[in-house]
Amino acid sequence: MKSEPALFSLDDLRAMPKRTAPWDGVRNYQARNYMREMRTGDLVLFYHSNCKQPVAVGIAKVVREAYPDYTAWNRTSDHFDPASHPEAPLWFMVDVRWKQAFAEPVPLSAMKSMPQLKEMPLLRRGNRLSVMPVTREQFDAVTARRKNRCLPK
């Protein structure tokens, strides 16, 4: 899951009550569909994008499966969508909980040099989705060097 740290960072998630927040505002059908496939307990690589150095910064956990994104119905929200209605929602969100931060973030440049990640959607040219699938092998490759170097829960 990608987020711009100036808008919502891993530290922001950690500061939330119960270290949990909805992943709202996704307005891309493919990213929405990926979220609808998420299950409670799934681990998430939390990635900061649109910053000086894009990096994977830690891990979150899905604690609530997809449900209608009510920000689409709020006219004052940046995520308002007049085409979405409570009776027929177009957009969904999941709740995620902070799990751990990497002591040292994993830069995009390092991920690009890892052969195990050559098929990772994040590394494909032009991929701007905020939610993308990651295989278990890809997840393990990104976190392998970090397992003993994460900040405490």
C-alpha positions as CSV (number, residue, x, y, z in Angstrom):
1,M,0.0,0.0,0.0
2,K,1.5,3.3,-1.1
3,S,0.9,6.6,0.6
4,E,2.4,10.0,0.4
5,P,4.1,10.6,3.8
6,A,3.0,14.3,3.7
7,L,-0.7,13.1,3.6
8,F,-0.6,9.9,5.7
9,S,2.6,8.2,6.8
10,L,3.3,5.1,8.7
11,D,4.0,7.3,11.8
12,D,0.5,8.8,11.3
13,L,-0.9,5.2,11.4
14,R,1.0,4.4,14.5
15,A,-0.4,7.6,16.2
16,M,-4.0,6.7,15.4
17,P,-6.2,5.2,18.2
18,K,-5.5,1.5,18.4
19,R,-2.9,2.2,15.7
20,T,-5.6,1.5,13.2
21,A,-7.1,3.5,10.4
22,P,-9.3,3.0,7.3
23,W,-7.5,3.0,4.0
24,D,-9.9,5.3,2.3
25,G,-10.0,7.5,-0.7
26,V,-8.9,4.9,-3.3
27,R,-10.4,6.0,-6.6
28,N,-9.0,3.5,-9.0
29,Y,-11.0,0.4,-9.9
30,Q,-8.1,-2.0,-10.1
31,A,-6.7,-0.8,-6.7
32,R,-10.2,-1.1,-5.3
33,N,-10.5,-4.6,-6.5
34,Y,-7.2,-5.5,-4.9
35,M,-8.5,-4.2,-1.6
36,R,-11.7,-6.3,-2.0
37,E,-9.4,-9.4,-2.2
38,M,-7.7,-8.6,1.1
39,R,-8.5,-10.7,4.1
40,T,-8.2,-10.1,7.9
41,G,-4.7,-10.9,9.0
42,D,-3.0,-10.1,5.6
43,L,0.2,-8.3,6.1
44,V,0.9,-5.1,4.1
45,L,4.1,-3.5,3.0
46,F,3.7,0.2,3.8
47,Y,5.4,2.3,1.1
48,H,6.0,6.0,1.0
49,S,5.7,7.5,-2.5
50,N,5.9,10.9,-4.0
51,C,8.8,11.9,-1.7
52,K,12.5,12.6,-2.1
53,Q,13.3,8.9,-1.9
54,P,10.4,6.4,-2.3
55,V,10.8,3.7,0.3
56,A,9.1,0.7,2.0
57,V,9.0,1.9,5.6
58,G,7.2,-0.9,7.5
59,I,4.4,-3.4,7.9
60,A,0.7,-3.0,8.6
61,K,-2.0,-5.6,9.0
62,V,-5.5,-5.8,7.6
63,V,-7.9,-5.9,10.5
64,R,-11.2,-5.3,8.7
65,E,-12.0,-6.6,5.2
66,A,-13.4,-4.4,2.5
67,Y,-16.5,-2.3,3.3
68,P,-18.1,0.8,1.5
69,D,-15.9,3.9,1.5
70,Y,-18.2,6.4,3.1
71,T,-15.9,9.3,2.2
72,A,-17.3,9.0,-1.4
73,W,-20.7,10.2,0.0
74,N,-19.3,13.2,1.9
75,R,-19.6,16.3,-0.2
76,T,-16.9,18.1,1.9
77,S,-14.4,15.2,1.5
78,D,-11.5,15.4,-1.0
79,H,-12.7,11.9,-1.9
80,F,-16.3,12.8,-2.7
81,D,-17.7,10.9,-5.8
82,P,-21.3,11.9,-6.8
83,A,-21.6,8.7,-8.8
84,S,-21.3,6.6,-5.6
85,H,-24.3,6.1,-3.3
86,P,-24.8,4.2,-0.1
87,E,-27.3,1.9,-1.8
88,A,-24.8,1.2,-4.6
89,P,-21.3,2.0,-3.4
90,L,-18.5,2.2,-6.0
91,W,-15.6,2.5,-3.6
92,F,-14.4,0.4,-0.8
93,M,-11.8,0.6,2.0
94,V,-10.1,-1.8,4.5
95,D,-8.9,-1.0,8.0
96,V,-5.2,-1.5,8.6
97,R,-3.2,-1.6,11.8
98,W,0.4,-0.5,12.4
99,K,2.5,-3.6,13.0
100,Q,6.1,-2.4,12.8
101,A,8.5,0.1,11.3
102,F,11.7,-0.8,9.6
103,A,14.7,0.5,11.4
104,E,16.1,1.3,8.0
105,P,13.6,1.8,5.2
106,V,14.0,-0.2,2.0
107,P,14.6,2.2,-0.9
108,L,12.9,1.7,-4.3
109,S,16.4,1.7,-5.8
110,A,17.4,-1.3,-3.6
111,M,14.2,-3.2,-4.5
112,K,14.9,-2.6,-8.2
113,S,18.3,-4.4,-7.8
114,M,16.7,-7.5,-6.1
115,P,16.2,-10.3,-8.7
116,Q,13.4,-11.8,-6.6
117,L,11.3,-8.6,-7.2
118,K,11.6,-8.4,-10.9
119,E,7.9,-9.2,-11.3
120,M,6.7,-7.0,-8.5
121,P,4.0,-4.6,-9.7
122,L,5.4,-1.7,-7.8
123,L,8.6,-1.9,-9.9
124,R,6.8,-1.9,-13.3
125,R,7.1,1.2,-15.2
126,G,4.2,3.7,-14.9
127,N,2.5,1.8,-12.1
128,R,0.9,4.4,-9.9
129,L,-1.7,2.3,-8.0
130,S,-1.9,2.9,-4.3
131,V,-2.8,-0.7,-3.7
132,M,-1.0,-3.6,-5.4
133,P,-0.6,-7.3,-4.8
134,V,2.7,-8.6,-3.4
135,T,3.5,-12.3,-3.4
136,R,4.7,-14.0,-0.2
137,E,8.2,-14.4,-1.8
138,Q,8.3,-10.7,-2.7
139,F,7.1,-9.7,0.8
140,D,9.8,-12.0,2.3
141,A,12.5,-10.6,0.1
142,V,11.7,-7.0,1.1
143,T,11.5,-7.8,4.8
144,A,14.3,-10.5,5.0
145,R,17.1,-8.0,5.8
146,R,14.8,-6.1,8.2
147,K,13.4,-8.9,10.4
148,N,15.9,-8.4,13.2
149,R,16.1,-4.7,12.6
150,C,12.5,-3.5,13.1
151,L,11.5,-1.0,15.6
152,P,9.6,-2.5,18.6
153,K,5.9,-3.0,18.4
